Amino acid sequence: MIPQLYSPAKGRRCSESCLDLLAIQLVRYYQKQNLAPAAASVEAIGFRVGRQLVERYTQNRPRLGEHLDVIKFICKEFWADLFGKTVDNLRTNHRGTFVLKDNSFRWVTRLSANQQGLGTPAQPSAVELAKDFLILPCAIVRGALCHLGVDCAVTADCTSLPACDFTINLKMR
Protein backbone atom coordinates (compact mmCIF):
# COMPACT_ATOMS: atom_id res chain seq x y z
CA MET A 1 0.00 0.00 0.00
CA ILE A 2 1.28 3.46 -0.90
CA PRO A 3 1.45 5.86 2.08
CA GLN A 4 -1.02 8.72 1.79
CA LEU A 5 -0.90 12.29 3.06
CA TYR A 6 -4.27 13.27 4.45
CA SER A 7 -5.79 16.72 4.55
CA PRO A 8 -8.33 16.73 7.39
CA ALA A 9 -9.95 19.94 6.16
CA LYS A 10 -11.35 18.45 2.95
CA GLY A 11 -10.67 14.72 3.25
CA ARG A 12 -8.38 14.72 0.21
CA ARG A 13 -5.50 12.33 -0.21
CA CYS A 14 -2.34 12.62 -2.22
CA SER A 15 0.25 9.94 -2.75
CA GLU A 16 3.65 10.71 -1.23
CA SER A 17 5.34 9.61 -4.44
CA CYS A 18 3.35 12.25 -6.33
CA LEU A 19 4.60 14.92 -3.93
CA ASP A 20 8.18 13.67 -4.29
CA LEU A 21 7.99 13.78 -8.07
CA LEU A 22 6.36 17.20 -8.02
CA ALA A 23 9.17 18.61 -5.89
CA ILE A 24 11.83 17.08 -8.15
CA GLN A 25 10.19 18.35 -11.34
CA LEU A 26 9.66 21.80 -9.87
CA VAL A 27 13.37 22.17 -9.15
CA ARG A 28 14.38 20.75 -12.53
CA TYR A 29 11.95 23.01 -14.40
CA TYR A 30 13.25 26.19 -12.79
CA GLN A 31 16.87 25.10 -13.26
CA LYS A 32 16.25 24.87 -17.01
CA GLN A 33 14.62 28.31 -17.19
CA ASN A 34 16.89 31.24 -17.92
CA LEU A 35 14.34 33.94 -17.10
CA ALA A 36 14.89 34.16 -13.35
CA PRO A 37 17.24 32.56 -10.84
CA ALA A 38 15.95 29.08 -10.10
CA ALA A 39 16.54 29.30 -6.36
CA ALA A 40 14.50 32.51 -6.03
CA SER A 41 11.58 31.07 -8.00
CA VAL A 42 11.47 27.83 -6.01
CA GLU A 43 11.86 29.83 -2.79
CA ALA A 44 8.86 32.01 -3.66
CA ILE A 45 6.68 28.99 -4.42
CA GLY A 46 7.71 27.22 -1.22
CA PHE A 47 7.12 30.34 0.89
CA ARG A 48 3.58 30.68 -0.44
CA VAL A 49 2.84 26.98 0.04
CA GLY A 50 4.11 27.12 3.64
CA ARG A 51 1.91 30.11 4.47
CA GLN A 52 -1.17 28.43 2.99
CA LEU A 53 -0.55 25.07 4.65
CA VAL A 54 -0.03 26.49 8.13
CA GLU A 55 -3.09 28.70 7.73
CA ARG A 56 -5.16 25.60 7.05
CA TYR A 57 -3.58 23.61 9.90
CA THR A 58 -4.07 26.36 12.50
CA GLN A 59 -7.49 27.73 11.56
CA ASN A 60 -9.29 25.95 14.43
CA ARG A 61 -6.74 26.39 17.18
CA PRO A 62 -5.73 29.27 19.44
CA ARG A 63 -2.89 31.55 18.38
CA LEU A 64 0.56 30.33 19.37
CA GLY A 65 2.33 32.87 21.57
CA GLU A 66 6.02 32.37 22.22
CA HIS A 67 8.62 31.60 19.56
CA LEU A 68 9.43 28.30 21.27
CA ASP A 69 5.75 27.23 21.09
CA VAL A 70 5.71 28.02 17.37
CA ILE A 71 8.92 26.05 16.76
CA LYS A 72 7.55 23.08 18.73
CA PHE A 73 4.37 23.18 16.62
CA ILE A 74 6.49 23.14 13.45
CA CYS A 75 8.60 20.22 14.77
CA LYS A 76 5.76 18.03 15.92
CA GLU A 77 2.57 18.70 13.99
CA PHE A 78 3.49 20.61 10.84
CA TRP A 79 6.59 18.49 10.10
CA ALA A 80 4.65 15.26 10.67
CA ASP A 81 1.85 16.32 8.32
CA LEU A 82 4.22 17.54 5.63
CA PHE A 83 7.12 15.08 5.78
CA GLY A 84 5.49 12.01 7.35
CA LYS A 85 7.32 12.04 10.72
CA THR A 86 8.29 14.38 13.49
CA VAL A 87 11.69 16.02 13.78
CA ASP A 88 14.21 13.68 15.42
CA ASN A 89 15.98 16.36 17.45
CA LEU A 90 15.49 20.03 18.28
CA ARG A 91 18.36 22.10 19.64
CA THR A 92 18.56 25.78 20.50
CA ASN A 93 21.14 28.23 21.80
CA HIS A 94 18.35 30.27 23.49
CA ARG A 95 19.45 33.31 21.48
CA GLY A 96 17.26 32.89 18.43
CA THR A 97 18.84 29.90 16.69
CA PHE A 98 17.08 26.55 16.43
CA VAL A 99 18.43 23.43 14.72
CA LEU A 100 15.93 20.80 13.59
CA LYS A 101 17.57 17.42 12.93
CA ASP A 102 15.86 14.88 10.69
CA ASN A 103 17.92 11.68 10.50
CA SER A 104 16.13 10.39 7.39
CA PHE A 105 14.66 13.35 5.57
CA ARG A 106 12.18 11.88 3.12
CA TRP A 107 12.78 14.28 0.24
CA VAL A 108 16.47 13.31 -0.10
CA THR A 109 16.39 9.61 0.79
CA ARG A 110 16.33 8.65 -2.88
CA LEU A 111 19.44 10.73 -3.49
CA SER A 112 21.29 8.97 -0.70
CA ALA A 113 20.22 5.56 -2.01
CA ASN A 114 21.44 6.38 -5.53
CA GLN A 115 24.87 7.82 -4.71
CA GLN A 116 26.79 5.40 -6.93
CA GLY A 117 27.59 7.02 -10.25
CA LEU A 118 27.24 10.50 -8.82
CA GLY A 119 30.15 12.77 -8.03
CA THR A 120 31.91 12.35 -11.36
CA PRO A 121 32.94 15.45 -13.31
CA ALA A 122 29.91 14.98 -15.56
CA GLN A 123 27.46 14.55 -12.65
CA PRO A 124 27.37 16.44 -9.36
CA SER A 125 27.47 14.54 -6.07
CA ALA A 126 24.33 13.63 -4.17
CA VAL A 127 25.05 16.33 -1.56
CA GLU A 128 25.30 18.98 -4.28
CA LEU A 129 22.01 17.80 -5.80
CA ALA A 130 20.37 17.77 -2.37
CA LYS A 131 21.20 21.46 -1.87
CA ASP A 132 18.95 22.34 -4.81
CA PHE A 133 16.13 20.10 -3.59
CA LEU A 134 16.31 21.49 -0.04
CA ILE A 135 15.43 25.02 -1.17
CA LEU A 136 11.75 24.07 -1.35
CA PRO A 137 11.34 22.57 2.16
CA CYS A 138 13.34 25.46 3.67
CA ALA A 139 11.01 27.92 1.98
CA ILE A 140 7.92 26.00 3.09
CA VAL A 141 9.08 26.08 6.72
CA ARG A 142 10.00 29.78 6.46
CA GLY A 143 6.57 30.60 4.99
CA ALA A 144 4.83 28.68 7.76
CA LEU A 145 6.86 30.45 10.44
CA CYS A 146 6.23 33.83 8.83
CA HIS A 147 2.48 33.22 8.87
CA LEU A 148 2.74 32.33 12.57
CA GLY A 149 4.48 35.64 13.28
CA VAL A 150 8.09 34.49 13.36
CA ASP A 151 10.43 36.44 11.06
CA CYS A 152 13.38 34.18 10.32
CA ALA A 153 15.81 32.66 7.85
CA VAL A 154 15.85 28.89 7.26
CA THR A 155 18.85 27.01 5.85
CA ALA A 156 19.58 23.32 5.41
CA ASP A 157 22.76 21.28 5.72
CA CYS A 158 22.90 17.74 4.37
CA THR A 159 26.52 16.66 4.48
CA SER A 160 25.58 13.13 5.63
CA LEU A 161 22.60 12.03 3.54
CA PRO A 162 19.82 11.23 4.24
CA ALA A 163 20.20 13.18 7.50
CA CYS A 164 19.48 16.90 7.25
CA ASP A 165 19.90 19.77 9.69
CA PHE A 166 17.52 22.69 9.24
CA THR A 167 18.73 25.85 10.97
CA ILE A 168 16.21 28.53 11.86
CA ASN A 169 17.72 31.93 12.70
CA LEU A 170 15.19 34.37 14.17
CA LYS A 171 15.45 37.98 13.04
CA MET A 172 15.27 40.04 16.19
CA ARG A 173 13.39 43.31 15.92
Salt bridges, closest charged atoms under 4 A:
GLU16 OE1 - ARG106 NH1 3.86
ASP20 OD1 - ARG106 NH2 3.18
ASP20 OD2 - ARG110 NH1 2.82
GLU43 OE2 - ARG142 NH2 2.88
GLU77 OE1 - ARG61 NH1 2.57
ASP88 OD2 - LYS85 NZ 2.86
ASP102 OD1 - LYS85 NZ 2.73
ASP165 OD1 - LYS101 NZ 3.37
